[in-house]
Amino acid sequence: MKHRKCCPKCGSGSIVRVPDHPYRHASGNNIYTSTFTLIGKIPVIRYVCCDCGYVENWVETRQERDEIRRRFGET
């Protein structure tokens, strides 16, 4: 959905990007790489199909994905 702007479930083009709120501290759809709430917060951006409700989650930057790899290791 991020790249094609089309829902893989229903084919709709009604896709909305829902960004993380940068000042929300301990809630939301984030990945934390530190035990400190304000440090190491990696936002997970959501893409939502407004017709069927399907949602995809994306960590958008290479730097953030590299930090997740360093913190949690490859599986």
C-alpha positions in Angstrom: 0.0 0.0 0.0 2.9 2.3 0.8 4.3 2.2 -2.8 1.4 1.2 -5.0 -1.3 3.3 -3.2 -3.7 0.4 -3.7 -5.2 -2.0 -1.1 -3.9 -5.6 -1.7 -7.2 -7.0 -0.1 -9.9 -5.0 -1.9 -8.1 -3.1 -4.7 -9.3 0.3 -3.4 -7.2 3.4 -4.0 -8.5 5.1 -0.9 -5.3 4.8 1.1 -4.4 7.1 4.0 -1.0 7.4 5.7 -1.4 7.8 9.5 1.8 9.2 10.9 3.1 8.8 14.5 2.4 11.7 16.8 6.0 12.8 17.8 5.0 14.1 21.2 3.1 11.0 22.3 5.3 9.3 24.9 4.4 5.8 25.9 1.5 5.0 23.7 0.9 4.4 20.1 2.3 2.1 17.5 6.0 2.4 18.3 9.0 0.1 18.7 11.2 1.0 21.7 14.9 0.2 21.6 15.5 1.5 25.0 14.0 1.2 28.5 13.7 4.9 28.6 10.4 6.1 27.1 11.6 9.2 25.4 14.8 7.6 24.0 14.9 5.0 21.3 11.3 5.4 20.1 11.0 4.3 16.5 7.6 5.3 14.9 5.6 2.7 13.0 3.7 4.4 10.3 0.3 3.0 9.3 -1.3 2.9 5.9 -5.1 2.3 6.1 -7.5 1.3 3.4 -10.5 3.5 4.0 -12.8 1.1 2.2 -12.2 -2.3 3.8 -10.1 -1.3 6.8 -7.0 -3.3 6.0 -3.8 -1.8 7.7 -0.1 -2.1 6.9 2.6 -1.0 9.3 5.9 0.4 8.1 9.2 1.5 9.7 10.1 4.0 7.0 13.8 4.9 7.3 16.8 2.7 6.8 18.4 4.2 9.9 15.4 3.1 12.1 15.4 -0.4 10.6 19.1 -0.7 11.2 18.6 0.3 14.9 15.9 -2.4 15.2 18.3 -4.9 13.7 21.1 -3.9 16.2 18.8 -4.0 19.2 16.8 -7.1 18.5 19.1 -9.1 16.2 18.1 -10.9 13.0 15.9 -13.9 13.3 
